[in-house]
Amino acid sequence: MTRVPTFPVLEHVAYLNAGTFGPLAQETIDAVMAQTALELEQGRGGKPYFDNLIDTRARVRALFAELVGTVPENVALTASTTMGCQIVLSGLRLEPGDEIVTTDEEHFGLLGPLHVSGARVRVAATRGRTGEEALAAVLAEVGPRTRLVAISHVSWMTGHILPLAGIKAETGVPLLVDGAQSVGAIPVDVGDADFYTVSGQKWLCGPDATGALYVRDLDALAVALPTYWSREEHEPDGTFAPVESAQRFDTGPLPVPSLAGLEVALGMAPPSRYADARAITERCRELLSERFDVVTAPGQGTLVTFEPRGDSAETVARLFEAGVVVRDLPETGWIRVSCGYWNTEDHLQRLLDALT
């Protein structure tokens, strides 16, 4: 039987910012603290400690795999979606003559690794466009030198869902997906994506610095950032045989207390999580559109972006003082509201009242 998570922050705050960090459940922190206390009392050594470390990583890997519709052998454990992007971009061994296609609504966590990849980056203008228009814009940038299309599943700026299936079907080019605003917020199946990154601390409500990376074809990606988890065995000069799974791409040591908390968080979301999130998102959009210009179209992800009447940063600061947590999007004048299954009509009303 699935436990219903308890989010203490919701007792006094209208928390609408899972697009940055999801709320932490009491049960998640209990697991973190229990493992931390164990390490304090018994140390971090000995066979029982390392057996638990290895077993916890395996269980978390399996939970991530189930969440995105794949098998554990194709999932690496990372510290963030940004790290996932770095693993992919460094492992593709791109050259100056190669090209990558992305969009004008990507987070720097993806754009930064693209910029230093060695390839030319072509930017499709998709912001504010419909799915069909966004698809056409991306396809217009794809050419004979395109080695990768790298885009978000859900735009961190607008909440719009980008046309992944159409891009892959029309181009056949390897596809890197930034899943920071999708996994845990909307149903996700990695499908034909070649690489799909997952954030643990956002919609999955896990501890910070946790995440995952799906890799469809392990041999299509070099192990460019090896860690101890990458090797089956190695020689004195560092030559190594990689493990026969996506573990070869694992980030280095992830704190066991964080993994313990993440395991609890991944197993606690209610079966109605996506339907509940969809309902509260549409209600949020409906209420905001009665008073403001809303950027986000209906039927998208679980982010609702709108244009306030005053300065967005000042408005967000004022909302925070009133116990309402949202965020502004720098250089746009917009405010972004994140709607999760844990949010209620009361949280939305507190947002509207504070905006008066």
C-alpha positions as CSV (number, residue, x, y, z in Angstrom):
1,M,0.0,0.0,0.0
2,T,1.4,3.4,-1.0
3,R,2.0,5.8,1.8
4,V,0.7,9.3,1.4
5,P,3.6,11.7,1.9
6,T,3.4,14.4,4.5
7,F,4.7,17.8,3.4
8,P,5.2,20.0,6.5
9,V,5.9,23.1,4.4
10,L,2.4,23.1,3.1
11,E,1.1,23.7,6.6
12,H,2.2,27.3,6.4
13,V,3.2,28.0,2.8
14,A,1.5,27.9,-0.5
15,Y,4.5,26.1,-2.1
16,L,4.3,26.5,-5.9
17,N,7.9,26.1,-6.9
18,A,8.6,22.4,-7.7
19,G,10.1,23.5,-11.0
20,T,13.1,24.6,-8.9
21,F,12.9,22.3,-5.8
22,G,10.0,20.0,-4.9
23,P,8.7,20.0,-1.3
24,L,10.4,17.6,1.0
25,A,8.2,15.0,2.7
26,Q,8.7,14.2,6.4
27,E,9.1,10.6,5.4
28,T,12.0,11.5,3.1
29,I,13.8,13.4,5.7
30,D,13.2,10.7,8.3
31,A,15.0,8.3,5.9
32,V,17.9,10.7,5.4
33,M,18.3,11.3,9.1
34,A,18.1,7.6,10.0
35,Q,20.9,6.7,7.5
36,T,22.9,9.7,8.7
37,A,22.5,8.6,12.4
38,L,23.6,5.1,11.4
39,E,26.8,6.5,9.8
40,L,27.4,8.7,12.8
41,E,27.2,5.8,15.2
42,Q,28.7,3.0,13.2
43,G,31.0,4.8,10.7
44,R,31.2,4.5,7.0
45,G,33.1,1.3,6.5
46,G,32.9,-2.4,6.7
47,K,31.1,-4.9,4.6
48,P,27.6,-4.2,5.9
49,Y,28.0,-0.5,5.0
50,F,29.2,-1.1,1.5
51,D,26.7,-3.9,0.9
52,N,23.9,-1.4,1.9
53,L,25.4,1.3,-0.4
54,I,25.5,-1.0,-3.4
55,D,22.0,-2.4,-2.7
56,T,20.5,1.1,-2.2
57,R,22.0,2.3,-5.5
58,A,20.5,-0.8,-7.2
59,R,17.0,-0.2,-5.8
60,V,17.0,3.5,-6.7
61,R,18.2,2.7,-10.2
62,A,15.3,0.2,-10.6
63,L,12.8,2.8,-9.4
64,F,14.0,5.4,-11.9
65,A,13.8,2.8,-14.7
66,E,10.2,1.9,-13.8
67,L,9.3,5.6,-13.7
68,V,10.4,6.3,-17.3
69,G,9.5,3.0,-18.9
70,T,12.8,1.2,-19.3
71,V,15.1,-1.3,-17.5
72,P,17.7,-0.6,-14.8
73,E,20.5,-1.7,-17.2
74,N,19.9,1.5,-19.2
75,V,19.9,3.9,-16.3
76,A,22.8,5.7,-14.8
77,L,22.7,7.5,-11.5
78,T,23.7,11.2,-11.6
79,A,23.8,14.3,-9.5
80,S,21.5,16.4,-11.7
81,T,20.0,16.8,-15.2
82,T,23.0,19.1,-15.9
83,M,25.4,16.3,-15.1
84,G,23.4,14.0,-17.3
85,C,23.8,16.5,-20.2
86,Q,27.5,16.8,-19.5
87,I,27.9,13.0,-19.6
88,V,26.2,12.8,-23.0
89,L,27.9,15.7,-24.6
90,S,31.4,14.7,-23.5
91,G,30.8,11.1,-24.5
92,L,29.6,11.9,-28.1
93,R,33.1,13.2,-29.0
94,L,31.7,15.9,-31.2
95,E,34.0,17.9,-33.5
96,P,33.9,21.5,-34.8
97,G,32.3,20.4,-38.1
98,D,29.4,18.8,-36.2
99,E,26.1,20.6,-35.4
100,I,23.6,20.4,-32.6
101,V,20.1,21.7,-32.9
102,T,18.4,23.1,-29.8
103,T,15.7,25.7,-29.0
104,D,15.4,29.2,-27.7
105,E,13.7,28.1,-24.5
106,E,16.3,25.8,-22.9
107,H,17.9,26.0,-19.5
108,F,21.6,26.8,-19.2
109,G,22.0,23.4,-17.6
110,L,21.6,22.1,-21.1
111,L,22.9,25.1,-23.1
112,G,26.2,25.3,-21.2
113,P,27.3,21.7,-22.0
114,L,26.1,22.3,-25.6
115,H,28.3,25.4,-25.9
116,V,31.5,23.7,-24.8
117,S,30.9,20.4,-26.7
118,G,33.0,21.5,-29.7
119,A,30.1,21.5,-32.1
120,R,28.2,24.4,-33.7
121,V,24.9,25.0,-32.0
122,R,21.9,26.0,-34.1
123,V,18.9,27.5,-32.2
124,A,15.3,26.9,-33.3
125,A,12.9,29.7,-32.4
126,T,10.1,27.7,-30.6
127,R,9.2,30.0,-27.7
128,G,5.5,30.8,-27.7
129,R,4.8,28.5,-30.7
130,T,2.4,25.6,-30.9
131,G,3.6,22.0,-31.1
132,E,3.3,21.9,-34.9
133,E,5.1,25.2,-35.3
134,A,7.8,24.2,-32.9
135,L,8.3,21.0,-34.8
136,A,8.7,22.9,-38.0
137,A,11.1,25.3,-36.5
138,V,13.4,22.5,-35.2
139,L,13.2,20.6,-38.5
140,A,14.3,23.7,-40.3
141,E,17.5,23.8,-38.4
142,V,18.4,20.1,-38.9
143,G,20.9,19.5,-41.7
144,P,23.4,16.9,-43.0
145,R,25.9,17.9,-40.2
146,T,23.4,17.5,-37.4
147,R,24.8,15.0,-34.9
148,L,22.3,15.6,-32.1
149,V,19.0,17.3,-31.3
150,A,19.0,18.5,-27.7
151,I,15.8,19.8,-26.2
152,S,13.5,19.8,-23.1
153,H,10.5,17.6,-22.9
154,V,8.7,20.4,-21.0
155,S,9.9,24.0,-21.4
156,W,11.2,25.4,-18.1
157,M,10.0,28.8,-19.2
158,T,6.5,28.2,-20.4
159,G,5.5,24.7,-19.5
160,H,4.9,23.9,-23.1
161,I,5.4,20.2,-24.2
162,L,7.9,20.0,-27.1
163,P,7.3,17.5,-30.0
164,L,9.8,14.8,-29.2
165,A,8.2,12.0,-31.1
166,G,7.8,14.1,-34.2
167,I,11.4,15.3,-34.1
168,K,12.8,11.8,-33.8
169,A,10.4,10.4,-36.5
170,E,11.2,13.1,-39.0
171,T,15.0,13.3,-38.5
172,G,16.3,10.0,-37.2
173,V,19.0,12.1,-35.5
174,P,20.1,11.1,-31.9
175,L,17.9,12.9,-29.4
176,L,19.0,14.2,-26.0
177,V,16.0,15.1,-23.8
178,D,16.2,17.4,-20.7
179,G,13.6,15.9,-18.4
180,A,13.9,18.3,-15.6
181,Q,10.3,19.6,-15.9
182,S,8.7,16.4,-17.0
183,V,9.6,13.3,-14.9
184,G,7.4,13.1,-11.9
185,A,5.1,15.9,-13.3
186,I,3.6,14.2,-16.4
187,P,3.6,10.6,-17.6
188,V,7.0,9.8,-19.2
189,D,8.1,7.0,-21.5
190,V,11.6,7.5,-22.9
191,G,10.3,5.9,-26.1
192,D,12.7,6.7,-29.0
193,A,14.8,9.1,-27.1
194,D,18.5,8.2,-27.2
195,F,19.3,10.0,-23.9
196,Y,16.9,11.3,-21.3
197,T,17.9,13.1,-18.1
198,V,16.0,13.0,-14.8
199,S,16.1,15.5,-11.9
200,G,15.5,13.9,-8.4
201,Q,15.0,17.1,-6.5
202,K,12.2,18.7,-8.5
203,W,8.9,16.9,-9.2
204,L,10.1,13.7,-7.6
205,C,10.6,15.6,-4.3
206,G,13.9,13.9,-3.5
207,P,17.0,15.3,-1.8
208,D,19.2,17.8,-3.7
209,A,22.0,16.6,-6.1
210,T,20.2,13.4,-7.2
211,G,19.1,12.3,-10.6
212,A,19.4,9.8,-13.5
213,L,20.3,9.4,-17.1
214,Y,18.7,7.0,-19.6
215,V,21.0,5.8,-22.4
216,R,19.3,3.7,-25.1
217,D,22.5,2.3,-26.8
218,L,25.3,2.0,-24.3
219,D,28.0,1.6,-27.0
220,A,26.9,4.8,-28.8
221,L,28.4,6.8,-26.0
222,A,32.0,6.8,-24.8
223,V,32.8,6.8,-21.1
224,A,34.3,10.3,-21.1
225,L,33.8,11.0,-17.3
226,P,34.7,7.7,-15.7
227,T,34.2,7.0,-12.0
228,Y,34.8,4.0,-9.8
229,W,31.4,2.7,-10.7
230,S,32.3,2.7,-14.4
231,R,34.8,-0.1,-14.4
232,E,34.5,-3.8,-14.3
233,E,38.3,-4.0,-13.9
234,H,41.3,-1.8,-14.6
235,E,45.0,-1.9,-15.2
236,P,47.7,0.0,-13.4
237,D,47.8,2.6,-16.2
238,G,44.1,3.3,-15.9
239,T,43.0,1.2,-18.8
240,F,39.6,-0.2,-17.9
241,A,36.8,-2.5,-19.1
242,P,33.5,-0.8,-18.5
243,V,30.6,-2.5,-16.8
244,E,28.0,-4.1,-19.0
245,S,25.3,-1.5,-18.1
246,A,24.6,2.2,-17.9
247,Q,26.3,2.1,-14.6
248,R,29.4,2.9,-16.6
249,F,28.1,6.4,-16.8
250,D,27.3,6.8,-13.1
251,T,28.4,10.0,-11.4
252,G,30.8,9.4,-8.5
253,P,29.8,8.8,-4.9
254,L,26.3,9.9,-4.1
255,P,25.7,10.3,-0.4
256,V,23.9,7.2,1.0
257,P,21.6,9.3,3.2
258,S,20.5,11.2,0.0
259,L,19.9,7.9,-1.8
260,A,17.9,6.6,1.2
261,G,15.7,9.6,1.1
262,L,15.3,9.5,-2.6
263,E,14.3,5.8,-2.5
264,V,11.5,6.8,-0.1
265,A,10.4,9.8,-2.2
266,L,10.3,7.7,-5.4
267,G,8.0,5.2,-3.8
268,M,5.5,7.5,-2.2
269,A,3.7,9.4,-4.9
270,P,0.0,8.4,-5.1
271,P,-1.3,6.6,-8.2
272,S,-3.4,9.7,-9.0
273,R,-0.3,12.0,-9.1
274,Y,-0.5,12.9,-12.8
275,A,-4.3,13.4,-12.9
276,D,-4.2,15.5,-9.7
277,A,-1.3,17.6,-11.1
278,R,-3.1,18.1,-14.4
279,A,-6.4,19.2,-12.7
280,I,-4.7,21.7,-10.3
281,T,-2.6,23.1,-13.2
282,E,-5.6,23.7,-15.4
283,R,-7.4,25.3,-12.5
284,C,-4.4,27.6,-11.9
285,R,-4.3,28.6,-15.5
286,E,-8.0,29.3,-15.5
287,L,-7.8,31.5,-12.4
288,L,-4.8,33.4,-13.5
289,S,-6.2,34.0,-17.0
290,E,-9.1,35.9,-15.5
291,R,-6.8,38.6,-14.3
292,F,-3.4,38.3,-16.2
293,D,-1.9,37.6,-19.5
294,V,-1.0,33.9,-19.3
295,V,1.8,32.7,-21.5
296,T,1.2,29.0,-21.1
297,A,-1.3,27.4,-23.4
298,P,-3.9,24.9,-22.1
299,G,-3.0,21.2,-21.9
300,Q,0.7,21.5,-21.5
301,G,3.0,20.5,-18.6
302,T,2.5,21.5,-14.9
303,L,4.1,24.9,-15.1
304,V,1.9,28.0,-15.6
305,T,3.7,31.2,-16.7
306,F,2.1,34.6,-16.6
307,E,2.9,38.3,-16.9
308,P,2.3,40.3,-13.7
309,R,1.3,43.9,-13.7
310,G,4.5,45.0,-11.9
311,D,8.1,44.0,-11.9
312,S,8.3,40.2,-11.8
313,A,11.2,39.9,-9.3
314,E,9.7,42.4,-6.9
315,T,6.4,40.7,-7.1
316,V,7.9,37.3,-6.4
317,A,9.7,38.8,-3.4
318,R,6.4,40.2,-2.1
319,L,4.6,36.9,-2.6
320,F,7.3,35.1,-0.6
321,E,6.8,37.5,2.3
322,A,3.1,36.6,2.1
323,G,3.9,32.9,2.3
324,V,3.5,32.1,-1.4
325,V,6.5,30.6,-3.2
326,V,6.8,31.0,-6.9
327,R,9.7,32.2,-9.1
328,D,10.4,34.9,-11.7
329,L,12.0,34.2,-15.0
330,P,14.9,36.7,-15.5
331,E,14.8,38.9,-18.5
332,T,11.3,38.0,-19.5
333,G,9.1,39.9,-17.0
334,W,7.3,36.6,-16.3
335,I,6.4,34.6,-13.2
336,R,6.3,30.8,-13.2
337,V,3.9,28.8,-11.0
338,S,4.6,25.1,-10.4
339,C,1.6,22.9,-9.8
340,G,2.0,19.5,-8.2
341,Y,-0.3,16.8,-7.0
342,W,0.2,18.1,-3.4
343,N,-1.2,21.6,-4.2
344,T,-4.8,22.5,-3.4
345,E,-7.4,25.1,-4.4
346,D,-6.4,27.0,-1.2
347,H,-2.9,27.4,-2.4
348,L,-4.1,28.9,-5.6
349,Q,-6.4,31.3,-3.7
350,R,-3.5,32.4,-1.5
351,L,-1.6,33.1,-4.7
352,L,-4.4,35.2,-6.1
353,D,-5.0,37.1,-2.9
354,A,-1.3,37.9,-2.6
355,L,-1.3,39.2,-6.2
356,T,-4.0,41.7,-5.4
